[in-house]
Amino acid sequence: GWANEGLGSSGKNRRVCHATARLEMGSLWEEFNRLGTEMIVTKAGRRMFPTFQVKLSGLDPLADYVLLMDFVPLDDKRYRYAFHSSSWLAAGRADPAAPGRIHFHPDSPAKGAQWMRQIVSFDKLKLTNNLLDDNGHIILNSMHRYQPRFHVVFVDPRRDSERFAHQNFKSFSFPETQFMAVTAYQNHRITQLKIASNPFAKGFRDGDPEP
């Protein structure tokens, strides 16, 4: 059926052009976004909280898809936190871009039916500031702002599939998931909200150091 496969109105393959992604925990992301979300980066790699999770629909149940994420700088600036005004201020030009990396969801590739059956969670993804990281973590510069991006890629079985690569994916960005990469939380209200809403931050609440 490839000869008359056709494209959707977006110029994308019909197996991706109807794909939709809904961000899970949207109200929590909004709450963080209002304060100015911060995500910790460490040498060993740190998981994101809130976790990036989406609910997918509009996929071909029988087709194979790969799901992946990348992170793009929001601007060309480096920032510092002004404690007296509780705000972020531009503090010069951005550091040289960290190596651009992609995080593949570990269940990839899988059928559209499987991806649509449950919430897709990127809970294995870790952020690092180690430029020499060899664990496949996402490398970010501390004190720089980032936008996570989510991509749905149709696994095209055609032999010359690379010719159609630009038609076979659809990308999603949720502005409320933007964040500042930090090595330690700067805004105390972010710290409080993370502790209050993250089940894994229990150690903080009990006055113990984080495990």
C-alpha positions as a Markdown table, in Angstrom:
| # | Residue | x | y | z |
|---|---|---|---|---|
| 1 | Gly | 0.0 | 0.0 | 0.0 |
| 2 | Trp | 3.0 | 2.3 | -0.1 |
| 3 | Ala | 2.4 | 3.6 | -3.7 |
| 4 | Asn | -0.7 | 5.4 | -2.7 |
| 5 | Glu | 0.3 | 6.0 | 0.9 |
| 6 | Gly | 0.0 | 9.8 | 0.5 |
| 7 | Leu | 0.8 | 12.5 | 3.0 |
| 8 | Gly | -1.3 | 14.3 | 5.5 |
| 9 | Ser | -2.0 | 18.0 | 5.1 |
| 10 | Ser | 1.1 | 18.8 | 7.2 |
| 11 | Gly | 3.4 | 17.1 | 4.7 |
| 12 | Lys | 4.0 | 14.3 | 7.2 |
| 13 | Asn | 3.4 | 10.6 | 6.7 |
| 14 | Arg | -0.2 | 9.6 | 7.6 |
| 15 | Arg | 1.2 | 7.4 | 10.3 |
| 16 | Val | 2.4 | 10.4 | 12.3 |
| 17 | Cys | 0.4 | 13.4 | 11.1 |
| 18 | His | -2.5 | 12.6 | 13.4 |
| 19 | Ala | -0.4 | 11.9 | 16.4 |
| 20 | Thr | -1.2 | 13.9 | 19.5 |
| 21 | Ala | 0.6 | 14.1 | 22.8 |
| 22 | Arg | -1.0 | 15.4 | 26.0 |
| 23 | Leu | 1.4 | 16.4 | 28.8 |
| 24 | Glu | 0.6 | 14.5 | 32.1 |
| 25 | Met | 0.7 | 16.3 | 35.5 |
| 26 | Gly | 0.1 | 19.6 | 33.6 |
| 27 | Ser | -1.1 | 21.5 | 36.6 |
| 28 | Leu | 2.1 | 20.5 | 38.5 |
| 29 | Trp | 4.3 | 21.6 | 35.6 |
| 30 | Glu | 2.3 | 24.9 | 35.5 |
| 31 | Glu | 2.9 | 25.4 | 39.3 |
| 32 | Phe | 6.7 | 25.0 | 38.8 |
| 33 | Asn | 6.7 | 27.1 | 35.7 |
| 34 | Arg | 5.1 | 30.0 | 37.5 |
| 35 | Leu | 8.0 | 30.0 | 40.0 |
| 36 | Gly | 10.6 | 29.3 | 37.4 |
| 37 | Thr | 11.4 | 25.6 | 37.2 |
| 38 | Glu | 14.8 | 24.4 | 38.1 |
| 39 | Met | 16.3 | 21.0 | 37.3 |
| 40 | Ile | 19.3 | 19.7 | 39.1 |
| 41 | Val | 22.3 | 18.5 | 36.9 |
| 42 | Thr | 25.0 | 16.4 | 38.5 |
| 43 | Lys | 28.2 | 14.7 | 37.4 |
| 44 | Ala | 26.6 | 11.3 | 37.9 |
| 45 | Gly | 23.2 | 12.3 | 36.4 |
| 46 | Arg | 20.0 | 13.3 | 38.1 |
| 47 | Arg | 16.4 | 12.4 | 37.1 |
| 48 | Met | 13.9 | 15.1 | 36.3 |
| 49 | Phe | 11.1 | 16.1 | 38.6 |
| 50 | Pro | 8.4 | 16.5 | 37.6 |
| 51 | Thr | 9.0 | 13.5 | 35.3 |
| 52 | Phe | 8.2 | 14.1 | 31.6 |
| 53 | Gln | 5.2 | 12.0 | 30.9 |
| 54 | Val | 2.7 | 12.1 | 27.9 |
| 55 | Lys | -0.4 | 10.4 | 26.8 |
| 56 | Leu | -0.4 | 9.6 | 23.1 |
| 57 | Ser | -3.3 | 9.2 | 20.6 |
| 58 | Gly | -3.7 | 9.1 | 16.9 |
| 59 | Leu | -1.0 | 6.6 | 16.2 |
| 60 | Asp | -1.4 | 3.6 | 13.8 |
| 61 | Pro | -1.9 | 0.7 | 16.3 |
| 62 | Leu | -0.1 | -1.7 | 14.0 |
| 63 | Ala | 2.8 | 0.5 | 13.0 |
| 64 | Asp | 6.2 | 0.6 | 14.9 |
| 65 | Tyr | 7.3 | 3.9 | 16.5 |
| 66 | Val | 10.4 | 5.1 | 18.3 |
| 67 | Leu | 9.9 | 7.8 | 21.0 |
| 68 | Leu | 12.7 | 10.1 | 22.0 |
| 69 | Met | 13.5 | 13.4 | 23.6 |
| 70 | Asp | 16.1 | 16.1 | 23.2 |
| 71 | Phe | 16.7 | 19.4 | 25.0 |
| 72 | Val | 17.4 | 22.7 | 23.2 |
| 73 | Pro | 18.7 | 25.9 | 24.7 |
| 74 | Leu | 16.0 | 28.6 | 24.9 |
| 75 | Asp | 18.5 | 31.5 | 24.3 |
| 76 | Asp | 22.1 | 32.3 | 24.0 |
| 77 | Lys | 22.5 | 33.6 | 27.6 |
| 78 | Arg | 24.0 | 32.4 | 30.8 |
| 79 | Tyr | 22.1 | 33.3 | 34.0 |
| 80 | Arg | 22.6 | 34.0 | 37.7 |
| 81 | Tyr | 20.0 | 34.1 | 40.5 |
| 82 | Ala | 19.6 | 37.4 | 42.3 |
| 83 | Phe | 18.5 | 36.4 | 45.8 |
| 84 | His | 17.5 | 40.0 | 46.9 |
| 85 | Ser | 14.9 | 40.1 | 44.1 |
| 86 | Ser | 14.2 | 36.4 | 43.8 |
| 87 | Ser | 14.7 | 36.5 | 40.1 |
| 88 | Trp | 17.0 | 35.2 | 37.3 |
| 89 | Leu | 19.2 | 37.8 | 35.5 |
| 90 | Ala | 21.1 | 37.4 | 32.3 |
| 91 | Ala | 24.8 | 37.2 | 33.2 |
| 92 | Gly | 26.6 | 37.1 | 29.8 |
| 93 | Arg | 26.7 | 34.9 | 26.8 |
| 94 | Ala | 26.0 | 31.2 | 26.9 |
| 95 | Asp | 28.8 | 28.8 | 27.4 |
| 96 | Pro | 29.7 | 26.7 | 24.3 |
| 97 | Ala | 26.8 | 24.3 | 23.6 |
| 98 | Ala | 27.1 | 21.0 | 25.4 |
| 99 | Pro | 27.1 | 17.9 | 23.0 |
| 100 | Gly | 23.6 | 17.5 | 21.7 |
| 101 | Arg | 22.2 | 14.2 | 22.8 |
| 102 | Ile | 19.0 | 12.2 | 22.3 |
| 103 | His | 17.3 | 10.0 | 24.8 |
| 104 | Phe | 15.4 | 7.1 | 23.4 |
| 105 | His | 12.6 | 5.7 | 25.4 |
| 106 | Pro | 13.8 | 2.2 | 26.4 |
| 107 | Asp | 10.7 | 0.5 | 25.1 |
| 108 | Ser | 11.4 | 1.7 | 21.6 |
| 109 | Pro | 10.5 | 0.5 | 19.0 |
| 110 | Ala | 7.0 | -0.6 | 19.9 |
| 111 | Lys | 3.6 | -0.7 | 18.2 |
| 112 | Gly | 1.3 | 2.3 | 18.3 |
| 113 | Ala | -1.2 | 0.3 | 20.2 |
| 114 | Gln | 1.3 | -0.3 | 23.0 |
| 115 | Trp | 2.4 | 3.4 | 23.2 |
| 116 | Met | -1.3 | 4.5 | 23.4 |
| 117 | Arg | -2.3 | 1.9 | 26.0 |
| 118 | Gln | -0.6 | 3.7 | 28.9 |
| 119 | Ile | 1.1 | 6.9 | 29.9 |
| 120 | Val | 4.6 | 7.1 | 28.4 |
| 121 | Ser | 7.0 | 8.1 | 31.1 |
| 122 | Phe | 10.6 | 9.2 | 30.6 |
| 123 | Asp | 11.6 | 8.3 | 34.2 |
| 124 | Lys | 14.9 | 6.8 | 33.2 |
| 125 | Leu | 16.2 | 10.0 | 31.6 |
| 126 | Lys | 19.0 | 11.7 | 33.6 |
| 127 | Leu | 20.6 | 15.2 | 33.3 |
| 128 | Thr | 24.3 | 15.7 | 33.7 |
| 129 | Asn | 26.8 | 18.6 | 33.5 |
| 130 | Asn | 29.7 | 16.2 | 32.8 |
| 131 | Leu | 30.9 | 16.9 | 29.3 |
| 132 | Leu | 32.7 | 13.6 | 29.3 |
| 133 | Asp | 29.7 | 11.5 | 30.4 |
| 134 | Asp | 29.8 | 8.1 | 28.8 |
| 135 | Asn | 26.4 | 6.9 | 30.3 |
| 136 | Gly | 24.3 | 8.4 | 27.6 |
| 137 | His | 22.8 | 11.0 | 29.9 |
| 138 | Ile | 21.6 | 14.3 | 28.5 |
| 139 | Ile | 24.4 | 16.9 | 28.9 |
| 140 | Leu | 23.4 | 20.4 | 29.9 |
| 141 | Asn | 25.2 | 23.6 | 30.9 |
| 142 | Ser | 24.3 | 24.7 | 34.4 |
| 143 | Met | 22.7 | 28.2 | 34.7 |
| 144 | His | 21.3 | 27.9 | 31.2 |
| 145 | Arg | 17.6 | 27.6 | 30.2 |
| 146 | Tyr | 16.3 | 24.6 | 28.2 |
| 147 | Gln | 13.2 | 23.4 | 26.4 |
| 148 | Pro | 12.6 | 19.7 | 26.4 |
| 149 | Arg | 11.3 | 18.4 | 23.1 |
| 150 | Phe | 9.4 | 15.1 | 22.5 |
| 151 | His | 9.5 | 13.3 | 19.1 |
| 152 | Val | 7.4 | 10.5 | 17.7 |
| 153 | Val | 9.2 | 8.7 | 14.9 |
| 154 | Phe | 7.5 | 6.2 | 12.6 |
| 155 | Val | 9.7 | 3.2 | 11.8 |
| 156 | Asp | 9.4 | 3.2 | 8.0 |
| 157 | Pro | 9.9 | -0.3 | 6.6 |
| 158 | Arg | 10.7 | 0.9 | 3.1 |
| 159 | Arg | 14.2 | 0.0 | 1.9 |
| 160 | Asp | 15.0 | 3.7 | 1.0 |
| 161 | Ser | 13.3 | 5.0 | 4.2 |
| 162 | Glu | 16.0 | 7.6 | 4.8 |
| 163 | Arg | 14.7 | 9.5 | 1.8 |
| 164 | Phe | 11.4 | 10.1 | 3.8 |
| 165 | Ala | 13.0 | 10.7 | 7.2 |
| 166 | His | 11.7 | 14.3 | 7.3 |
| 167 | Gln | 8.1 | 13.0 | 6.8 |
| 168 | Asn | 8.2 | 10.3 | 9.3 |
| 169 | Phe | 8.4 | 12.1 | 12.6 |
| 170 | Lys | 6.3 | 14.6 | 14.6 |
| 171 | Ser | 7.7 | 16.8 | 17.4 |
| 172 | Phe | 6.0 | 18.3 | 20.5 |
| 173 | Ser | 7.1 | 21.1 | 22.8 |
| 174 | Phe | 5.3 | 22.1 | 26.0 |
| 175 | Pro | 6.3 | 25.6 | 27.1 |
| 176 | Glu | 5.4 | 24.9 | 30.7 |
| 177 | Thr | 8.2 | 22.3 | 30.8 |
| 178 | Gln | 11.0 | 24.9 | 30.2 |
| 179 | Phe | 13.6 | 24.9 | 33.0 |
| 180 | Met | 16.9 | 26.3 | 34.3 |
| 181 | Ala | 19.6 | 23.8 | 34.7 |
| 182 | Val | 21.3 | 24.2 | 38.2 |
| 183 | Thr | 23.7 | 22.3 | 40.4 |
| 184 | Ala | 21.8 | 23.4 | 43.5 |
| 185 | Tyr | 18.3 | 24.9 | 43.8 |
| 186 | Gln | 18.4 | 28.7 | 43.8 |
| 187 | Asn | 14.8 | 29.6 | 44.5 |
| 188 | His | 13.8 | 28.3 | 47.9 |
| 189 | Arg | 10.1 | 28.1 | 46.8 |
| 190 | Ile | 11.2 | 25.6 | 44.1 |
| 191 | Thr | 12.9 | 23.5 | 46.8 |
| 192 | Gln | 9.7 | 23.6 | 48.9 |
| 193 | Leu | 7.5 | 22.6 | 46.0 |
| 194 | Lys | 9.8 | 19.7 | 45.0 |
| 195 | Ile | 9.8 | 18.4 | 48.5 |
| 196 | Ala | 6.0 | 18.8 | 48.8 |
| 197 | Ser | 5.2 | 17.1 | 45.5 |
| 198 | Asn | 8.0 | 14.5 | 44.9 |
| 199 | Pro | 7.3 | 11.2 | 46.6 |
| 200 | Phe | 11.1 | 10.4 | 46.4 |
| 201 | Ala | 12.0 | 13.6 | 48.3 |
| 202 | Lys | 10.8 | 12.0 | 51.6 |
| 203 | Gly | 14.3 | 12.1 | 53.1 |
| 204 | Phe | 14.2 | 15.9 | 52.9 |
| 205 | Arg | 10.9 | 16.0 | 54.8 |
| 206 | Asp | 12.2 | 13.8 | 57.5 |
| 207 | Gly | 15.3 | 16.0 | 57.9 |
| 208 | Asp | 17.6 | 13.3 | 56.5 |
| 209 | Pro | 20.0 | 13.9 | 53.6 |
| 210 | Glu | 18.8 | 12.8 | 50.2 |
| 211 | Pro | 19.7 | 9.1 | 49.6 |
